Amino acid sequence: MLLGESGVGKTSLARRVHHVSPRADGPFVEVSCGAIPATLFESEMFGCVAGAFTGAPADGRPGYLEQADGGTLFLDEVAELPLALQPKLLSVLQSGEFSRLGDDRVRRVDIRLVAATNRDLAVIFQ
């Protein structure tokens, strides 16, 4: 967890951690949690299969978790993560398994999670 005011280089530090690690050859996937509408966040994070919801891509699509497989998933402004999504993300972190929206198939990922925020989490979660 990287804590600090906006503009102090949390993203640069996360990239540096990735590039000096054994995962450097894997992807670095940056997610700006505050920039994704709460209604789309689950499909963006977990991906979806064709027909999972109105407007879903005809061939489905992988989410950020699959895109980061073998590398680093960087959740910037993680305090903006929708509350309803937090237990689902925790489950993935504990098991390494998830399903795309509308899918019964369980998928496995191996990711490092780095998160950052400029908010005081102790105050938010009191």
Secondary structure, DSSP 8 states (H G I E B T S, - for coil): -EE--TTSSHHHHHHHHHHTSTTTTS-EEEEEGGGS-HHHHHHHHHEE-TTSSTT--TT-EE-HHHHTTTSEEEEETGGGS-GGGHHHHHHHHHHSEE--BT----EE---EEEEEESS-HHHHT-
